[in-house]
């Protein structure tokens, strides 16, 4: 398969290097259009506010605290700010170096090498890589139009119990799933917690896109889980990477208070603490009295909604006769399922995409065991609107 479509993608997935549009292919005169990178539109980020907050911090006595080693669980002001934003108690908040570390720490607190973790099918490939490097066995549960298939999950849990097999954890992406864009409604989140209690497993809920809803805010997990003292089943992983930029490397886990202490113990042996400067600047911004963060996220939602609607409409016109196009309700991604003849992973189609200098993520990357998904993920978040239209035109021509 041509290198510009696959090998560059896997280099990015394996190394988690900064994404770029890529270079033009040797036989293409078209500028590259990159539907691969799940990154913010950096033009939307409030760089002047960042600079002002940093200057105010360094001009204040708080700068001494920011430059010191911080508390292992995160600085108090940022934990309070996250707690307010996510409607929980500060003692249930643990600050991480982004969502990736949140996934790793959650996994480390719950599992040992050789244990089995359940994941949705499809799922986020970086998480799969982390689980496998840790020595976990990975088994899958189907995904529906409303998130993880709870009936299939219960059937698998029952079969495992009868066979004496223990599933310790489920990794799920409940809000604006990457790659499939679907969300688990609030009542199904409660039903998932009930399954976790009945079958004695924990839930790692990876939700980096939760704040980027377009029309309807996604439902919550039960509040009693989110403010638990102990024996909670839930670890909610969040991040500022998708709203304020990945360079901050600041995220969080919301879980029961006993688990927060356990995560703190792991942190002592891992990296000591997140950046005190980054935490302090973000806390300063979130503490502004003018609802600064809410207004910033509203601004980003409107921009991503416009891009999503534009791409969805263009895809309906361009490939709607041979692809099922899942309409996103939030997040960064558009998921498409093609008929077999028009599969982007087909060597002839891939060659045509390379010639058109259009880059996308073929669906097989997101499936732990299955192949031949005939699917693809397009990221619309970072692209200019003109590129979304032009990229769709090239995509449709190449696949036809």
N, C-alpha and C positions, 0 to 999 in steps of 0.2 A: 504494500500500500504506500502511496506517495508520502515522503517524509514530512512535508509541511502540514499534513492533516493529522498524522498519528504520532510520529516520533517526537515532534516538538511538544505535543500535548502530554505525552507520558513523561517527558523531561520535566514539564511544569508540575504534573501531578506527583512525581516522585520526589522532586527536590523542593517543592513549594517555593520556587524562585519567583521574583516579581514578574507578573504577566506583562506582555506587551503585544502590540498588534502583529509582531513577527515581521520577517522580511519578505519581500516579494519573491515569488517563485521565479526560477530562471526563465521559464517559458511564458510568463504572464506579464502583460504591460499594465494590468490593473493594480491600483494601490490595494494593499491588504486590508481586509475587513475582518476583525477578530471578534467572533461571538463566543470565545472560550472564557475570557477572564471574568470571574465573579467578584468584581471590585466596584467601589463607589464611583460615581461621576465626581471627580475631584474638583470640578468647577463649582459644585454645590457646597463644598465644605467651607466653613466660616474662618478662613485663615487670619483675617484681621482680628477677629475675636480671640482666636488662639494666641496671637501675638500680644494682644492687650492683656489677656489673663496671665500670660507668662511674665510680662513686665511687672504687672501688679504683684504677682507672687514674689518675684525676686527683689522688689522694692520693699517688701514687708518683712516683719520678723518671722513670718511663717516659712520663709525660704530656708531657714536653718533646719526646720523639721523636715522639709521636703528633700533636703540634700543628705539627710542621715539615713541609716538603716530604718526601715519602717516596720510596723507591726507585721508579723507573719501573715495574719489573716487580712491585711489591708489597712489603710489609714482610716480612722474613725469617721472623718468627714465624708469620704467617698462611700463607705459602707452605709452611712445614714442616707446619703443621696440616692443610692441604688435601692435601698429599702423603701424610701418614699415613692420612687418611680414604679417599683414593682409591687407595692402594697403588701409589704411584709415587715417583719421585725429586724432590726439591725443585727441581732444576734444570729439570724439565719443567713447572713450574707458573708460570703468569702470571696475576696478579690483575686483574680488570676491574671496571668500574662496572656490574655486573649482566650478565645473559645477553645482553641486547640489544646492549650494546657488544661482548660477546664475538663475536656473530654478525658485527657490522660490521667489527671488526678482523680476524677470520678471512677474511672476504670480501676486505678490502683487501689482505691479505698474499698472496692467491692469484690475484686476478682484476683485469682492466682493463676499463674501459667498452667495450662491444661484445662481450665474451666471453659464452659460453653456460654457464649453470649448470643442472644437473638438480635437480629437486625431486620429492618424492612428490606423488601426486594422490589425496587432498587433502593440504594442508599448512598451516602456520602463517601467517596473513595478514600479520602484522607483518614477517616475514622477506621475504615477497613484495614488500611495499612498499619495503623497504630495497634489495633487489636491483634493482628497477625504477628507483628514484631514482638508483642508482649507474650506470645505463645498461647493465645486463646483459640478455641475452636469456634467457628462462626457458622450459625444456622440461620435460615431466613424465614420470614413471615410475609405473606403477600401484602401489597398496598392496594387500597381502594380509593375511590374518589373522595372519601372522607377520612383519609389517613390509614393507619395500620388496621388490617383486617382482624377485628376482635374475635370473630367466630373462629377463624383459622388459628389465631393465637391460642384461644382456649383449648381447641382440639389438640394442638401440639403440646400444650402444658399437661393435659390429661394423659396423653399417650406417654409423655416423658415420666410422669408420676407412676403410671402403671408399670413402666419398664425399669423403675428405680433410677431414672436419670434426673439430675438436678439442673435447672436453668436458673442461674443466679441473677441475671440482669437482662434487660431489654434496652437496646439503644434505638431511640426514635427521634425523628425530626418532626415535631407536631405542628409547627406553624410555617406555612409557605415552604413546603418540603423542597429540599435540594436533592434530586433534580425535578421532581414531579409537580411541584407548586401547590399540592393539595394541603389541606389543614384538617386537624382533628377537632371537631366541635367540642364545646365545653361538656356536654352530657356524655360524650364518648371518652373524654379525658377522665371524668369521674368513674366511668365503667372500667377504664384501664387500671385506675388505682385499685378498684375493688378486685380485679383479677390479680393484681400484684399482692394484695393482702391474702387472698385465698390460696395462691400458689407460692407464696413466699419468695418473691423476686423483687429486685429494685429496678427503677426506671431512670436511665440517663436521657433526659429530654434536652436535646441540642436545638436551641431556638435563636440563632443569630439574626434572623430576619423578622422577628415577631413585631417589632415597632413599625415596620414598613408596610402596613396594611393600606389598601387603596380605598375601600368603601366601608368595610366592617371590621372592627377590631376582633381578633380571634378570641375564642372563649378561654377561660382560665382553668388551670388545674384547681382542685378543691382547696380552699383557703386553709383548711386545717392541716393539709399536707405542707403548705408553704410557710407555716409558722410553727411547725412541730418542735416539741422539746426533745423527743427521742423516738426511735423506731419508725421514722419516716421512710416512705418508699421511694421518694422522689429526689433527684438531683437535677435542678434546672440550670442549664448552661446558657449564659448570655454574653454579649460583647458589645463594645462601642465601635468595633472595627467597621461595621456596615453603615453606621450613622455618622461617626466622627473621623473615620479613617483607620486602616489597619496598622499604621505606623505607631500609634499610641501603645499598642500591645496591652490593652486593659480590658478585662472582661470580669465575669463573676460566676459563682455557683450559689444558688439558693437551695438550702437543704436543712435538715433538722439540726438542732444545736449540738448534739453529740457528734454528728458527722462533721460539723464545722471544726470541732476540736481535733477530730481524726485527720482531716485535711491539713490542719495547721501543723500537725506532727509530721506529715509527709513533706510539707513545704520546708521544714527545717533541714531536711536531708536533700532537698532538690535544688532550690535556687534562692533560698533565704526570704525573698520578698519581691513584689513587683516594683517597678520604678516609682520612687517617691515623688519625683518631679511630675511625671505623667499623671499619676493619681491626683496630685494636688491641683494641677491645672484643670483637670476635668471636674474635680469636686468644686473648685471655685466657680466654674461656669454653671454647673448644675445648681449651685446655691444662689445664683442671681435671683433677685425678687421679681423679675419680669417674665417668668416662665420661659426662660431662654431655650432650654432643651426642647420643650414641647413645641415651641414655634419653629425651631430648626428642623425637627422631625416632620412637622406638618409641611414645611417647604419641600423637603426631600420626597415625601409621599406624593405630593402633587406632580413633581417632575417625573418620578418613576411611573406613576399612573399614566401620564401622557405617553411616555415611551412604550410602555407595555401595550396600551391600546393601539398605538400606531403600528407596532410590530405585529400584533395579533390580526389587525385588519389587513395588513399587507400580506401576511401568510395565508389568510383565508382566500384572498384573491389569487395568490401565486401557487400555493400547493394544496389548497383545500380539497381538491378533487382526488388526492391520493395520500392524504395524511390526516390523522386525528390530532387536532390542535387543542391542547388543554389551556383554557383561559386562566391566566394567573389572577389571583385576588390580592397579591402582595409579593414582596421580595424582589429578586433580581432576574428570575429565570423563566424562560418559555420552554415547555416540554412538548415534543412532537413524536407521534408514533406513525411511521410510514407503512405502506404496504410493501411486500417483499421486493417487488420490482424496482421500487424507488428508494430502497434503503441506502443512506449515505455511506455505509460501510462496504457496500458492493464495490469491488475494485474499479469497475468502469465509472461508477458515480463518484468515487473518491478521486479518481484521476480528473474528472471534469471539475470537481470542486477545487482541486489544486490549481488547475489551469485558470479558474475564475478568481483565485486568490481569496477564497472564503474559508474561514477557519471555524470549526464547531467541535463540540464534544460528542462523539458517537456514544449511543446509549449503553453499549456493552460494558463500558468503564464502570458503570454504576451497579452492575449486577455481580454479586459475589461468586456465583457458580454458573449462571445461565449465560448462553450466548445466542446471538441471532435475535436481538430485541427489536431490530428495525427502528430504533428510536434515536433521538438526538436532543441535546440540550443547547439552547441558545441563550447567552447572557445579553440582556439589553441595557443593563444599568449604566455602563460606562460609555456607550457609543453615542455620538451625535445623532440626532433624529434623521438627518439626511443619509447617514451610513446605514441606519436600520432599513430604510426604504431601498437603497441601492443593494445592500447585502441580501435582502430578500429577493430582489429581482435576479441577482446572480445565482442564488441558491436554487430558485425555481427553474431557471434555465439549465443549470448543471444537472439537476435531478431528472429533468425531462429528457 
